[in-house]
């Protein structure tokens, strides 16, 4: 299996989603705090998929 770096757009989306999840844990944000764990998990999964799928 060959890995490739994710595109810059996908990387930034994953970082933003992950940071929102972390902020939702630290600060009470009405909608974000409820899904904080899942936002961080989605950010990591997005990075993993973008690393495995070439061109994403």
BELTATA-V74532 format. One record per backbone hydrogen bond with DSSP energy under -1.0 kcal/mol. CO is the residue of the C=O (numbers start at 1). NH is the residue of the N-H. If there is no record, write none. Layout:
((CO:NH) (CO:NH))
This chain:
((7:11) (8:12) (9:13) (10:14) (11:15) (12:16) (13:17) (14:18) (15:19) (16:20) (17:21) (18:22) (19:23) (20:24) (22:26) (23:27) (27:29) (29:33) (35:39) (36:40) (37:41) (38:42) (39:43) (40:44) (41:45) (42:46) (43:47) (44:48) (45:49) (46:50) (47:51) (48:52) (49:53) (51:4) (53:56))
